[in-house]
Each structure stands twice: as C-alpha cells, then as structure tokens.
Amino acid sequence: MPAQVTNYQCPACTGPLHFNGRSGKLECEYCGSSFTVEEVEALYKKEDEQAAQAQQQLNAAQAAAQSAQHEGEWEETSSDNWGADAAHMRAYSCPSCGAELICDDTTAATSCPYCGNPTIVPGQFSGVLRPDYVIPFKLDKKAAVEALKNHYKGKKLLPKTFTNANHIEEIKGVYVPFWLYDGTADADLIFEATRSHVHTHGDEEITVTEHYQVRRAGTVDFEAIPVDASTKMPDEHMDAIEPFDYSELKPFSNAYLPGFLANKYDETQEECAERADTRAVNTAVDMIASTVTGYTTVDAVSRNVRLHRGKVHYALMPVWLLSTKWQNQNFLFAMNGQTGKMVGDLPVDKGKYWAWFGGIAAGVAAVMAVLLWLL
C-alpha cells in the first residue's frame, strides 16, 4: 500500500497552492486567495506530522512483511520488478485524486502527473534531514525563459538554426540541496618577485632586474562556502550560478516548496567537504597573493595552508533547470532562481568558427608580412 503525500490546498476553495516568489506568499490560481508562509505552516503542521507518522508506520510494516516473507517457503516475484532501481523507489498516494506516485528516495517535493497538485513527501525533511535554511524562489518560469533568450544574444558563433528552431523541452524549478561550510584558513606563502627598471647609457638601453623573496602570512575566515549535495545536479552548473544572496536565507519551512520540485541530499557533508576545502585553500591563496603589489612579476614558490573546519549548515537553493534538444544533442541550462544568473553550454557553428579563425589568421599574416618588409 503506498504512503500518502501532503497536498497544500487552498483553505478557501481547496485548489492547489503554489509559492509565488514575487509576493512571498502561497497563492491559489483558482480563487485568487493568498496566504503567508506562517499561515500555511500553522494550518498544515498537524497534517504534516500525521503524514510523517503514517510513513514511519508503513516502513515498519513493510520491513516486517519482508522479514516474514523470507521465513516462508515461497518468495513472491513480480513481473514489473524494477531490478536494482527498486531499492531506491518509493510509492505514494495522491490525496487529491488517489493516483499512485512513483518517486526515487531523494524526492521531497513534486507534483501529481494526473491532477497537477503540488505534493510534499512526508519525512524527507524531518528530524536530522530537515534543512536549516531555504532561499525562496524570487524569479518565476517566465523570467527563466527570458533569461535563456538573453543568454543566446551576442553569441556570434551560435548556429542561427539553434536560436530559431530550438524549443525548450522541459523547464522546472528545483530546490537543490547545498551544504554551507564555515571555517578558517591560516596561510603562509613565499613568492619570488622581480622589479625591472629601464635607463639609457649613451646609445644603449639597459634593463636592470631586481629579484626579491616576499613572504606573506594571514588568516582568512570563511562563512557558508556552498557545495551542492545532489548527484543529480551537474557540479559545474551549480558552481557557475553562484553567488546566492545569503541575506535572504529563511528558516526552512515546507510551505516554500509547493509548485516546485525538491530533493534531499544524497551526498553527505563529509563527502562534499573536499570540494569546500579546495575552494577555501584557493581563495585564501588568491587573497594573500593579492597583497603582493608593486612588482613586475610575482610567482608563488611555496604555500602552506592550514584549514580549521567550523559549522556546516544544510540549505535548499532555488534553481531553474531548462533543457533543450538540437540535432540529437541535449543542452542543459541552469538559472539562479534568486539572482537570475544563467549558465549553460551552447553549440558552435563550425562554418562561422573557421571563417572567424581564418580572418584572425589572415590578419596576423598581414601584420607579419609588413614587419618582415620593414626589416
């Protein structure tokens, strides 16, 4: 028997509620009513607790049934066995239409494919799995589509047919799980630097180069280094849409989720810590190196960085994912649902590329010919 999920329905007309980032409220598309996060939170607190309790009871019953099954002589098999994937799938019942929803075990918020109602999966964000913070969506789907169009502009090597004939196949707003790392880095760096002076002596131009050894040491404090905690999200896209404005972090509430997808983390804070450490070290080195000024050249020859890890927070960040297909190739774009920053790979028109490259090569050849003629 599938467990039941929670639908956030309008108290006035029972229509589905969606969180509107512009108003900061949950709104009903049918009757136009709107409610604050606090109002909806209070309304559904008891229902969420009951759903989570029901899920725990169901899990215990399934475990007991499975144990009893192995004690008997026969083991039931099913023709719709999903194989290895079955261990990571869950079945839920939509309270609006009764349809069975099949989700993987990281899904925390989705929508019913039959009635379209936003659904919250019980227990995914409870207890130790509950995020500390969330940044609510500020930009809507329309803004994401417009940002993608602007992303195409000014790309001279982009095939014209990609812009004209390409259509968005899927667009979805996703709350992506992130670990936010605090810490401190003690950095001690040694540089080899040079300073050059040019003067003339008679008809000769003399360059004097002075060599220095420069040492810098300091402490850099870090707060909330973000690392996405979902294997489903491409790390390079998630890194590129930063930064997020942490001043808009809110204490987590399920009431921000209706109308969007959400996943719980499937990479632990320990598994993601190395990426945070690398970012901390590189940032500390760059900040210390930026203090070495007044030289012609500066090269780091030795660096010693000691990290001191601090608190780790769990947060959900708003991301719009847009996928397109062109000439049998898939292209994924990601937009920061708070700031509107858009990233994604684009195809290159080979004809335009070689024409551009040929133009550059011809220009260089012409300059070289003139220089050789002057010599």
Phi, psi and omega in degrees: 000127181288148176284160182263139176265174181253126172261135174268104184250151181296126178295340183276318185228000181069011174289162181291141176263142176232140177283129179254114183295330182289318181270340183074018182234164172270128187237150177257125181284345185270308183254353177083004180291152177223150185219145177286162178301320182296321180295314180291323179300314180294322183293322187256004182302312182294319181295320178297319180295319179295320179294319180294320178295320179296322179295319179296318179295320179296317179299319180294320180294319179295321179295319179294319180295321180293321178295318180293325181297319182289341180279339182278183182273339185240145176239121183289134175244160183231142181289342180258030178299130182270007178067220184297332181290340185300326181295341183249015180245149179227147178249134180227155180251127179287124182288346181277314184239353178083001182292153177270126180256132178251119181231160172279171190282003175256351182291129180242334177215136181206199175220150180288125181290349183263311182255348176082000182289136174296140182228142178247125182279123184293144173085346183288332180236047179236159178062226182290344179276352183287125177296154176282320187222166172213142168257113183293154174299135178250331183248143184263183183299321180299319179295325179293318179296318180294322178295325178293319177299318178293331178295330179286332188293144177078001179270094187294334182265004180284129178302136182298323181293334178295317180288319186280317188258349184283136180235145177289122181274327182207139174221130183213141175267126186233131168275110184266132179287135178228145166264136179244116188256131170259156178173182181223143177235123173263116185244137177227112186234146176239133182238149167257122185234154177231153175223123186251144176230140180242130175217163182253146176224099186069235179268002184259144173253119187248132176252124178252125180246123178259138182251138183227151167250122185244134179239136177226141177219147180186174180240132180241126178266139179240144177223122174061056170290119186273137173221122181291142188247030180234127178290344180284339184265133176291122185302321183295326177290317182294324177292322188286334182275359175291162006268161169262150178272103185289348178294344181258014174295133178242149171302137187297141172211139176299339184293344176279348190274328185305131182099353181229165172270157177206142177235145170277166183292146170235012170233124184288166179295331177290321181291332182267351187298327182297321178296321178294319179298316180299317180294321180295315180297311182298321179293318179298316179298316180296319181293318179293318181297329181293346179276350179271098185235166177087011180243157179286315177226150178219124178230129177283126181248345179206138176214138179227113183236124177250126181262141174237108183284143179243219182287155175234128179246153181249124185219156174252131182245144184276126181222130170267128177249127180236129180240139177228162178227134181212125181051048177064018176245141178263137178234127182248133178237147179231139178233134174296117184287358177254314186258339181089005179293127185247137176223159178159150180280146180235150178287160180243130175286110184298324178298315179294323181297311183290329175294317178294315180297320179296323178296319178295315180297320180295321179295317178296318180297321180295318179296317179296321179297319180295318180296318180294324180293322179292326178287000000 
